[in-house]
Amino acid sequence: MNKRIGFIGCGKMAQAMIEGILSSNLLQPEKIMISAKSEATVEKVKNKYKVLTANSNKEVASWADFLFLAVKPDQHTEIINEIKETISDHTIIITIAAGISLQALEKVFGRKIKAVRSMPNTPSLVGEGMSAISGNPSVTDEEMSEVLTIFRSFGKVELLSEALMDSVPAISGSSPAYVYLFIEALADGGVKAGLPRDQAYRLGAQAVLGAAKMVLETGIHPGELKDQVCTPGGATIEAISSLEQHGFRGAILQAMDTCHKKTKSL
Ligand SMILES: NC(=O)c1ccc[n+]([C@@H]2O[C@H](COP(=O)([O-])OP(=O)(O)OC[C@H]3O[C@@H](n4cnc5c(N)ncnc54)[C@H](OP(=O)(O)O)[C@@H]3O)[C@@H](O)[C@H]2O)c1
């Protein structure tokens, strides 16, 4: 790809994407430019990834072909007001913020823009991201295909209608946090049963990775895969029975409802 990617905001999520983009060799570091609020972040990211740094958000905005707004949702208005006169008609603006609609973006820009709403996740850092994206009608098919190429460089991506974008943080944007909690709990259980902690993390995390791959690669229903592990009268079904009694599925569904409601309120 011979395009320039800019990041306004360079925190946890932007750095995960930058690491993914560079590791996949989609672009060289001199094709990426960043800005952040503090000099400390800019310096840290520059030293780590050798990317270009800007003196201002405007500089990134005028330089980039694809411009990521990688700041918190409540910082969008301020930043858009700062850069809107600088953006060319060809720049593709990509927000990664939860709860920011394309309509809201267009309204703040106050003119026709090419905009993409996205929801990536932090496993992009290791090339295993899961992103969902939706573009406005001004983004051509060719441009959307370039956007997909960028997101595919750090993981998988699904195209969604914008109406569904608020549903994504709960299932893939935020869910790595729930999975880390699960892995931590697995490891605690292993330690309780006498395993060394470092081995407990490896055993738990690899089991989660393997189970996820089974779902994705075999196409077998997760319920059937669960049944395959449960020997009649065995130890696994005892664990499943206990999880059901303690409302495991219900707790996840309720957590996702809460996440969804919060996303819509942002
Ligand atoms: N973290 C996730 O797992 C995740 C997943 C999907 C989507 N997101 C979305 O990604 C966005 C960023 O989240 P994050 O977790 O990466 O947050 P973060 O680590 O706090 O990063 C936010 C970045 O914005 C910068 N910033 C703040 N004000 C700025 C300004 N006026 N001009 C330029 N840069 C400014 C900050 O600079 P300093 O570093 O100098 O303070 C920081 O680099 C959010 O909208 C969130 O909804 C996050």
The ligand as a Gaussian input file, in Angstrom:
#p B3LYP/6-31G(d) Opt

LIG

0 1
 N       -8.685000       0.546000      24.564000
 C       -9.471000      -0.266000      23.871000
 O       -9.495000      -1.481000      24.093000
 C      -10.343000       0.294000      22.764000
 C      -10.990000      -0.597000      21.898000
 C      -11.762000      -0.068000      20.860000
 C      -11.932000       1.285000      20.726000
 N      -11.330000       2.125000      21.617000
 C      -11.537000       3.566000      21.444000
 O      -10.273000       4.144000      21.185000
 C      -10.266000       5.499000      21.634000
 C       -8.971000       5.710000      22.405000
 O       -8.948000       4.789000      23.477000
 P       -7.575000       4.367000      24.178000
 O       -7.919000       3.219000      25.050000
 O       -6.502000       4.235000      23.159000
 O       -7.355000       5.670000      25.078000
 P       -5.985000       6.291000      25.618000
 O       -4.974000       5.218000      25.816000
 O       -6.360000       7.149000      26.775000
 O       -5.513000       7.221000      24.394000
 C       -6.121000       8.444000      24.087000
 C       -5.105000       9.258000      23.326000
 O       -5.721000      10.505000      22.974000
 C       -4.705000      11.519000      23.113000
 N       -5.332000      12.829000      23.211000
 C       -6.113000      13.346000      24.188000
 N       -6.452000      14.627000      23.900000
 C       -5.835000      14.916000      22.715000
 C       -5.766000      16.080000      21.908000
 N       -6.419000      17.216000      22.236000
 N       -5.040000      16.016000      20.780000
 C       -4.381000      14.877000      20.397000
 N       -4.420000      13.758000      21.134000
 C       -5.129000      13.783000      22.270000
 C       -3.978000      11.109000      24.361000
 O       -2.728000      11.776000      24.440000
 P       -1.763000      11.583000      25.741000
 O       -1.254000      10.190000      25.648000
 O       -0.707000      12.575000      25.527000
 O       -2.623000      11.820000      26.944000
 C       -3.852000       9.597000      24.139000
 O       -2.697000       9.328000      23.376000
 C      -11.524000       5.699000      22.468000
 O      -12.426000       6.488000      21.752000
 C      -12.068000       4.296000      22.664000
 O      -13.499000       4.257000      22.646000
 C      -10.517000       1.662000      22.616000

